[in-house]
């Protein structure tokens, strides 16, 4: 990662208990995103920990915008910029285009690429296995305490979740040889 990538993780770092309002916040943002780039996307999904009822999370809504391909990326960048998003490019993850604004991270991916498949499998497994979801919540809270105040808390926190995430992905049927770049 470059120093620019690290800067992207400079938001205040915290993990809090699940808040049911996150579903409504996503719904409103979903509609806003579709209003500016709807003709270019296949679907807009609530992903990440805020999408799973009961799971502790950083209070940032992760949104996955799924496209057939990136042939309309420039139009999507223009639309997302109009509604306040900064376009960050790959930001360290091949196969994903990244957008950010306070409280929201948008991950644009092509349908059925590795990033899309990995994220879908992981979230589905957590939703179907409440005990694993609870283990993940406890891990996230412990790591948030461990890395509180550290200048690269987001990166260290993500790195420390790697083994757990890869274990869940293996149980969900993911090929461990396809380890995402940011989990290396």
N, C-alpha and C positions, 0 to 999 in steps of 0.2 A: 504494500500500500504506500501511496505517496503521502506527503504532508497535507496535500489538499484533501485526500480521502480521509485522513485522520480528522481534519477540521470539520468534515461533515458530521462527525459524531460528537460535536462539542455541545449539543443540547444538554440541559440539566439531566442528570442521570438518576432515575428512580424507578422502582418497581412497586406497584400498588395492587391491592385486591381488585378483582373484577368489578367493573361498573356497568350496570345494564344500559346506561345512557350511550355507551359506545356503539351499540347497534343502530340507534337513531342517528348519531353523528355520522356513521358510515352511510346510512341511507340517504341523508341529505347530500353528502359529498358525492355519492354514486350518481345522483340525479344531476348535480352540477357538472361532473365530468362528462356525462353523456350529452349534456346540453352543448358542449363545445367540441367534442371529438367522437360522438356517438356513431357517426357514419363510418368511422375507420376501425371500430373495435367490435369484437365478437361478444365480449362480456366484461363486466366489471365486478370483481369479487372482493369481499372482506376477508383478508387473510391475516396471519400473524396471531399473536396471543390474544389481542383484543377481540378476535372473532370467536373465541371459545368461551361460552358461559362458564364461570367459575374459575377461570385461569388467571392468575396474577400476571400483570403485564406492565411494560413501560406505557405510559398514557399517550401513545402515538398510534394513530389508526393506520395500519398497513393495508394498502389497496393494491390488488393485482389487476392490471388492465391487460386483457388477453387479445392479441391481434393475430391475424392470419400470417402476416409477415411485416417487416418494417418498411415496406415501400411507401407508406404515408407518414413516416416518422416526422418529417419537417412540418407537416400540417398539424400533427399531434403536439409537437413542441410549441408551435404557435398558439394553439388552443389552450394548452395547459398554462402557458405563460400569461395569457389573458385573464386567467382566474387565480393568478398569484403564485403559481408554482415556478420554482427554479429548476432548470434542466441540468442534470449532473452527468449525463452520459452513462457509461457502464459502471463507473464508480467501483471498479474492482471485481465485478461479476459479469463474466462473459455470458451473452445471451439475454441480458436484461438491460433495459433503458430505465434510468432512475430519475424521478422527479421528487421535489421536496418543498414543503412549506410548513410553517409552524403547526405542529400537531398531526401532520400527515406525511406519509412516505408512500409514493406510488411506484410500483414495480411493473413496467410494461414488458411482457414476454410474448413470444410466439407460442401458439397453441401446441401442446405436446412436446415442447423442448424439455431438456433435462431440468431446468429451473422450475418450470411449471409442474412437471411430474413430481419432483422431489417435494415441493411445498404442498401439493395436493395430498400426497401419501401421508406426510407427517401430520398435517392437520386432521385428516380423516382418522388416523390411528388414535390421536389424542381424544377426539370426539367419541370414539367407540370404546375407549379403554379409560374409564374415569380414574382408576387407580394410578395409571401411568400419567394422566393429566395432573393428578394431585402431586405425584413425585416431581414432575417438572415444575410445578408452582413452587414447591418447597426449595428446589434447587435454585430457581431464579431469585427467590427472596434471599437465600444464603449468599449467593454471588453478588447481589446488589449491596448487601452489607459489606462483604469482603472488599469490593472495589469502590465503595463510596468515597468521593473526593479525589480519586486518582485521575490524573490528566487524560489518560486513555481508558477510562472506565468502560465505555461501550465496547471497545475492541477486546479488552481483557475478559469482560463478561461474556461476549460472544465466543471467544476462544475456549473459555472454561465450560461452555455448554456443549462443545463439539462431541465429546464421547457419548453423552446422553443422547443427543440428536441422532448420531450415527447408529446407536443401538436401536432406537425406535425405528429408524428407517430400515434397518436390516430386518426387524420383525415385521415390518410392513411390506417387505418384498423388494426393497431398493437394492440395487447392485452396489456394494461398497466401493467398487472400483471407480464409480462415478461421483466420488467425493467432490462437493462444490469447492471452487477455488477459495472462497473466503473461509472455509473450514480447514484449510491446510495448515 
